[in-house]
């Protein structure tokens, strides 16, 4: 249910932006967050990424599979990196960095598909990142809270 709400929130913001503003990847952010936060949900999250990407492409881009491919590949890479690190090395900073960096491939892909070139690419990317950073910080706070409650 969380996946569906995140997809609809991103879609709603995309509709509100009327294609003039690049909306942050809320859906991917939630997928990566849940994948790292609850590592036992890996297969379910990957399927949600695949289906959510297909739905997004059918709804907006018209090229089915590109978002799905980027979502799944990004999610698998982030999960591989996270699970390659010992539990003692899984810090809040690393969690936040992986969460933030997971947004980069799809963001740059969408910026190029959107038609931005040259300096416009970086301007659009930085604007989109300014919207995603508060969400990443909130996710880091949730992860820190979880770590604190596990230690008690």
C-alpha positions in Angstrom: 0.0 0.0 0.0 2.9 2.3 0.8 4.2 1.9 -2.8 0.9 2.8 -4.3 0.6 5.9 -2.2 4.1 7.0 -3.1 3.4 6.5 -6.8 0.1 8.5 -6.6 1.8 11.3 -4.7 4.5 11.6 -7.4 1.9 11.4 -10.1 -0.3 14.1 -8.4 2.7 16.4 -8.1 3.6 15.8 -11.7 0.0 16.8 -12.7 0.2 19.9 -10.5 3.5 20.8 -12.1 1.9 20.5 -15.5 5.1 19.2 -17.0 6.9 22.5 -16.3 8.6 21.3 -13.1 10.6 18.1 -12.6 9.0 16.3 -9.7 11.4 14.5 -7.3 11.3 10.7 -7.5 9.2 10.1 -4.4 8.3 6.6 -5.6 11.9 5.5 -6.0 12.8 7.2 -2.7 10.1 5.2 -0.9 11.2 2.0 -2.6 14.9 2.4 -1.7 13.9 3.5 1.9 11.8 0.4 2.4 14.3 -1.8 0.8 17.1 -0.7 3.1 14.9 -0.2 6.1 13.3 -3.6 6.0 15.7 -5.8 4.1 13.4 -8.8 4.1 11.1 -7.1 1.6 13.6 -7.2 -1.2 11.7 -9.2 -3.8 8.5 -7.4 -3.2 10.2 -4.0 -3.5 11.8 -5.0 -6.8 8.4 -6.1 -8.2 6.9 -2.9 -7.1 9.7 -1.0 -8.8 9.1 -2.9 -12.0 5.3 -2.5 -12.0 5.5 1.2 -10.9 8.0 2.0 -13.6 5.8 0.3 -16.3 2.8 2.3 -15.1 4.7 5.5 -15.0 6.0 5.0 -18.6 2.5 4.2 -19.8 1.1 7.2 -18.1 3.8 9.8 -18.9 6.7 8.9 -21.2 5.1 6.6 -23.8 8.2 4.4 -23.9 7.3 1.4 -21.7 10.1 -0.1 -19.8 12.7 2.7 -19.5 11.7 3.9 -16.0 11.1 0.3 -14.9 14.6 -0.6 -16.1 16.2 2.3 -14.3 14.2 1.7 -11.1 15.0 -2.0 -10.9 18.7 -1.6 -11.8 19.1 1.3 -9.3 17.3 -0.6 -6.6 19.4 -3.8 -7.1 22.6 -1.8 -7.1 21.8 0.1 -3.9 20.7 -3.1 -2.2 23.9 -4.9 -3.3 26.0 -2.0 -1.9 24.0 -1.9 1.4 24.2 -5.6 2.0 27.9 -5.7 1.0 28.7 -3.5 4.0 29.0 -5.1 7.5 26.2 -4.1 9.8 28.6 -2.1 11.9 29.3 0.1 8.9 25.7 0.8 8.0 25.7 4.4 9.3 23.0 7.0 9.0 25.3 9.0 6.7 25.7 6.0 4.4 22.0 5.4 4.5 21.3 9.0 3.5 24.0 9.0 0.8 22.6 5.8 -0.8 19.1 7.1 -0.6 20.1 10.4 -2.3 22.3 8.9 -4.9 19.6 6.4 -5.9 17.7 9.4 -7.3 20.5 10.4 -9.7 20.1 7.9 -12.6 16.4 8.4 -13.1 16.6 12.1 -12.5 19.3 12.6 -15.2 17.4 10.2 -17.5 14.2 12.2 -17.2 16.0 15.5 -17.6 17.5 14.3 -20.9 14.1 12.8 -22.0 12.5 16.1 -21.0 14.7 17.9 -23.6 17.1 19.8 -21.4 20.6 20.3 -22.8 23.8 22.1 -21.7 23.6 24.2 -18.5 19.9 23.5 -18.3 20.6 19.9 -17.3 22.4 21.0 -14.2 19.9 23.7 -13.3 17.0 21.3 -13.6 18.9 18.6 -11.7 19.8 21.0 -8.8 16.2 22.2 -8.6 14.9 18.7 -8.4 17.5 17.8 -5.8 16.5 20.8 -3.7 13.1 19.1 -3.4 14.4 15.6 -2.6 17.0 16.5 0.1 14.4 17.3 2.8 12.8 13.9 2.1 16.1 12.2 2.4 16.8 14.0 5.7 13.4 12.9 7.0 14.2 9.3 6.0 17.6 9.5 7.8 15.8 10.7 10.9 13.5 7.7 10.7 16.5 5.4 10.2 18.3 7.0 13.2 15.2 6.6 15.3 15.1 2.9 14.4 18.7 2.4 15.3 18.2 4.1 18.6 15.2 1.9 19.4 17.1 -1.2 18.5 19.9 -0.4 20.9 17.6 0.2 23.9 
